[in-house]
Amino acid sequence: MNIMATKVEATTQGEGLKTYYKGKIEGLEMKIRDKHMDLRRMEAQRNELNAKGRVCSELFFYRRLTYKPSQSLNHLVGVLGIYF
């Protein structure tokens, strides 16, 4: 009878640990998903900024070739949508 009570306590304790670690794993998996979403968002932002920078450098180079320095900045600001 005493051996049976010990086995029941051991299995109950094992189930408690199992649920504890299962909860921990689920929490960490959720953090991983959040980090992946943040990574995708930041990659999209980086791509957008790279595209704007590419347009900026191309416009600046084109305007520098036409020798209109006063208009180049105004045009660049208008295209990029930056207002001071």
WOWO-V320558 format. One line per field, one symbol per residue. ss: DSSP state (A for helix, B for strand, O for the rest). phi: phi as a letter, one per 20 degrees, with the letter a starting at -180 (. if undefined). burial: # if it has 16 or more other ideal C-beta (glycine too) atoms within 10 Angstrom, else .. A space follows every 50 residues. Layout:
# WOWO-V320558
ss: ???
phi: ???
burial: ???
This chain:
# WOWO-V320558
ss: OAAAAAAAAAAAAAAAAAAAAAAAAAAAAAAAAAAAAAAAAAAAAAAAAA AAAAAAAAAAAAAAAAOOAAAAAAAAAAAAOOOO
phi: .fffffffffffffffffffffffffffffffffffffffffffffffff fffffffffffffffelcffefffffffffmecd
burial: .................................................. ........#...#........#...#........
